């Protein structure tokens, strides 16, 4: 880390998976990203429900202790099961922050996309929370039918399988303006450039969108190759 680096905290909801490692590897010079765990023990995504107080306490205390200039709160299930979380974070934190859904929404708006194809690793219950959230934010959402019963089924899927899933979902969709991957275990990053080239559409993925969102709020402008148009072109926040 150099004196001019943006110091950003990433409070991950779960332990270790490889998609975090891949995300950490794409962080450009000029950003110091520190990953810590949320500390909410869980066996299922529904364990995050009603945990806003614990999330706020962790975010505020860790930001103060670590001297973070910005904070990333990932995990769509964290946000949709704690209504009003974004507003409470805005009140509690004195540094810029982003959530998974907040960053995704802004990335889609930066591309002028309102009709979106949503791809998630979540089960039908969690999707039933995420889709209305995005609809309320002003998006016309077509949910890809990927058939997951648990996000764990998407862990370590080969990138060619993820690409095939996306290809089938695009063929079944009508008139969408962007693909939106929410839920980082369903990882499009190894093939995101190829997806955008084949589909002729921007592909928004959760982790790069969060990095772009919070770094932009801190005045940072970067260009990262190989991880999609959003972080390569680095459009301004809408």
C-alpha positions in Angstrom: 0.0 0.0 0.0 1.2 3.5 -0.9 0.2 6.7 0.8 -2.1 7.6 -2.1 -4.0 4.3 -2.2 -7.7 4.3 -1.6 -8.3 2.2 1.5 -11.5 0.2 1.1 -13.0 -2.4 3.4 -14.9 -5.4 2.1 -17.1 -7.0 4.8 -17.8 -10.4 3.2 -20.8 -12.3 4.5 -19.3 -15.8 4.2 -15.9 -17.4 4.7 -13.2 -17.8 2.1 -14.6 -19.0 -1.3 -12.5 -18.8 -4.4 -14.6 -16.0 -6.0 -13.3 -13.7 -3.3 -9.7 -14.7 -4.2 -10.4 -13.9 -7.9 -11.9 -10.6 -7.0 -8.9 -9.7 -4.8 -6.6 -10.5 -7.7 -8.3 -8.0 -10.0 -7.8 -5.0 -7.6 -5.6 -2.4 -9.4 -2.7 -0.5 -8.1 -4.0 2.6 -6.2 -6.6 0.6 -4.2 -5.9 -1.2 -1.0 -8.8 -3.6 -0.4 -9.0 -5.2 3.1 -11.4 -8.2 3.4 -12.9 -9.1 6.8 -15.8 -11.4 7.7 -19.1 -10.1 8.8 -19.1 -12.4 11.8 -22.7 -13.5 11.5 -22.6 -17.2 11.7 -24.8 -18.9 9.2 -25.9 -22.2 7.8 -28.3 -20.8 5.2 -28.8 -17.4 3.5 -32.0 -16.9 5.6 -29.8 -16.6 8.7 -29.0 -13.0 7.6 -32.6 -12.0 8.2 -33.1 -9.4 10.9 -29.4 -8.8 11.5 -29.2 -5.2 10.6 -28.0 -4.1 14.0 -25.1 -6.6 13.9 -24.2 -5.5 10.3 -24.2 -1.8 11.3 -22.1 -2.4 14.3 -19.5 -4.4 12.4 -19.4 -1.8 9.6 -19.0 1.2 11.9 -16.5 -0.4 14.3 -14.3 -1.9 11.6 -14.3 1.3 9.5 -13.2 3.2 12.6 -10.6 0.7 13.6 -9.1 0.1 10.2 -9.2 3.7 8.9 -11.2 2.7 5.8 -12.1 5.5 3.4 -14.9 3.5 1.9 -16.9 0.3 2.7 -18.3 -2.5 0.6 -21.2 -4.5 2.1 -21.7 -7.4 -0.3 -24.5 -10.0 -0.4 -27.9 -9.3 -1.9 -29.4 -11.7 0.7 -28.0 -9.5 3.4 -29.8 -6.4 2.1 -33.1 -7.8 1.0 -33.6 -9.5 4.4 -32.9 -6.3 6.3 -35.3 -3.7 4.9 -33.9 -0.1 5.2 -30.3 -1.3 5.6 -29.0 1.1 3.0 -30.6 4.1 4.6 -29.3 3.0 8.1 -25.8 2.6 6.7 -25.9 6.1 5.2 -26.8 7.4 8.7 -24.3 5.4 10.6 -21.2 5.7 8.3 -19.2 8.8 7.7 -17.5 7.4 4.7 -18.8 6.4 1.2 -20.2 2.8 1.0 -22.0 0.5 -1.4 -24.1 -2.6 -1.2 -24.3 -5.4 -3.7 -27.7 -4.3 -5.0 -26.9 -0.6 -4.8 -23.8 -1.0 -6.9 -25.6 -3.2 -9.4 -28.4 -0.7 -9.8 -26.0 2.1 -10.5 -23.9 0.1 -12.9 -27.1 -0.8 -14.9 -28.1 2.9 -14.9 -24.6 3.8 -16.1 -25.2 1.7 -19.2 -28.7 3.1 -19.6 -30.2 -0.4 -19.1 -33.7 -0.7 -17.5 -34.8 -4.0 -19.1 -32.4 -6.6 -17.5 -31.8 -10.3 -17.4 -31.1 -11.3 -13.8 -28.9 -14.4 -13.2 -28.5 -15.6 -9.6 -27.4 -18.8 -7.8 -30.3 -18.3 -5.3 -33.3 -20.5 -4.6 -36.8 -19.4 -5.5 -37.4 -17.9 -2.1 -34.4 -15.6 -2.2 -35.1 -14.7 -5.8 -38.6 -13.7 -4.7 -37.1 -11.0 -2.5 -34.4 -9.8 -5.0 -36.7 -9.4 -8.0 -39.2 -7.1 -6.3 -36.4 -5.1 -4.8 -35.0 -4.4 -8.3 -38.5 -3.8 -9.7 -39.1 -1.2 -7.0 -35.8 0.4 -8.0 -37.2 0.9 -11.5 -36.0 -2.1 -13.5 -38.0 -4.4 -15.7 -36.6 -7.7 -14.6 -36.6 -11.0 -16.4 -35.3 -13.7 -14.1 -33.2 -16.5 -15.7 -34.5 -19.9 -14.8 -31.3 -21.6 -13.7 -32.8 -24.2 -11.4 -30.6 -23.7 -8.3 -32.0 -24.9 -5.0 -29.0 -23.5 -3.1 -26.2 -21.1 -3.8 -23.8 -23.9 -2.9 -24.7 -25.6 -6.2 -23.1 -22.8 -8.1 -19.8 -22.9 -6.2 -16.8 -23.9 -8.4 -18.9 -24.2 -11.5 -16.6 -24.2 -14.6 -16.7 -20.9 -16.4 -17.8 -22.7 -19.5 -20.9 -24.0 -17.7 -21.7 -20.5 -16.5 -21.3 -19.2 -20.1 -23.7 -21.9 -21.3 -26.2 -21.0 -18.7 -26.1 -17.4 -19.7 -26.3 -18.3 -23.4 -29.5 -20.3 -22.8 -31.0 -17.5 -20.6 -30.2 -14.9 -23.3 -31.9 -17.0 -25.9 -35.0 -17.3 -23.7 -35.1 -13.6 -22.8 -36.9 -10.8 -24.7 -35.6 -7.4 -25.4 -33.1 -7.1 -22.5 -30.5 -4.4 -22.4 -28.0 -5.9 -20.0 -27.2 -9.1 -18.1 -26.9 -8.7 -14.3 -25.2 -11.4 -12.3 -26.0 -11.0 -8.6 -24.5 -13.5 -6.2 -20.8 -13.9 -6.8 -20.6 -17.7 -6.4 -22.2 -17.7 -9.9 -19.0 -16.3 -11.3 -18.9 -14.8 -14.8 -15.6 -13.0 -14.4 -13.4 -15.5 -16.3 -15.6 -15.2 -19.4 -17.3 -11.8 -18.9 -15.5 -10.2 -21.9 -16.5 -13.1 -24.1 -20.1 -12.9 -23.0 -20.3 -9.2 -23.8 -18.8 -9.8 -27.2 -21.1 -12.7 -28.1 -24.3 -11.2 -26.7 -23.7 -7.6 -27.7 -24.8 -6.5 -24.2 -23.1 -5.2 -21.1 -22.7 -7.7 -18.3 -22.8 -6.4 -14.8 -21.3 -8.6 -12.1 -21.7 -7.9 -8.4 -18.1 -7.7 -7.2 -16.7 -5.5 -10.0 -19.7 -3.3 -9.7 -19.1 -2.7 -6.0 -15.5 -1.9 -6.6 -16.4 0.6 -9.3 -19.1 2.2 -7.2 -17.2 2.8 -4.0 -13.9 3.8 -5.7 -15.8 6.2 -7.9 -17.4 7.8 -4.8 -13.9 8.3 -3.5 -12.9 10.1 -6.8 -11.0 7.1 -8.2 -10.9 6.3 -11.9 -9.3 3.1 -13.1 -9.3 0.8 -16.1 -9.1 -2.9 -15.5 -8.8 -5.2 -18.4 -10.4 -8.6 -18.8 -13.3 -8.1 -16.3 -16.0 -6.5 -18.4 -16.9 -3.1 -19.8 -17.8 -1.5 -16.5 -14.4 -1.6 -15.0 -12.6 -1.3 -18.3 -14.4 1.8 -19.4 -15.2 3.1 -15.9 -18.2 5.3 -16.6 -19.2 8.0 -14.2 -21.7 7.2 -11.4 -25.2 8.1 -12.6 
